[in-house]
Amino acid sequence: MPLLTTPALSPGSLSASAQPVIDGEGLRLRPWRETDADAVVAGFADPAIQRWHCRSLSRAEALEWIAQWPLRWRAETDAGWAIVENDQVVGQTGLRHISLDEGLGHVSYWVLPTARGQRIAPRALTALTRWSIGELGLHRLELSHSTHNAASCQVAQRCGYLLEGTKRSEARHADGWHDMHLHARLATD
């Protein structure tokens, strides 16, 4: 069905080039590598990450998870990066549910336990936001988290993602349905 508006970003905005490495805020965001599988397993084995992301991965599943990112980039639906500091993977960040037509993406992040307390998440989110809006040209970035996840709320606020509201009983976690805060950052902010 044809759109009556011009797409915010044209097809190929992602897939026409290799997924970039993004440097900023003292961190490097780079595409995932097979050699990162142990860090992915460690991340999804962490109880705090499991609480909000509701999954765990074996090493084989982590390798499959890593292998999916280049396919998602080429399909222009999602993009994921390893957050690296001093050549060590310290977390993940990504764009989910990318809509080139709408100029929209949803951001995500987690930080390994050994790297917490060093402002990794806000630094990574700032770098990803600058690239997503400034280089890629997205108009709107959204961020959702459980209303019980105060740390994620602080990250969003520090990075200029305004709280727009609460989506009632929107996400199912291991302990039941959670209300979710919706934050957003616009290219015009």
Salt bridges, closest charged atoms under 4 A:
ASP23 OD1 - ARG28 NE 2.70
GLU25 OE2 - ARG130 NH1 2.74
ASP36 OD2 - ARG30 NH1 2.76
ASP38 OD1 - ARG59 NE 3.13
ASP46 OD2 - ARG116 NH2 2.55
GLU85 OE2 - ARG123 NH2 2.87
GLU142 OE1 - HIS106 ND1 3.31
GLU142 OE2 - ARG140 NE 2.76
GLU164 OE1 - ARG140 NH2 2.47
GLU170 OE2 - LYS167 NZ 3.65
ASP175 OD1 - HIS178 NE2 2.59
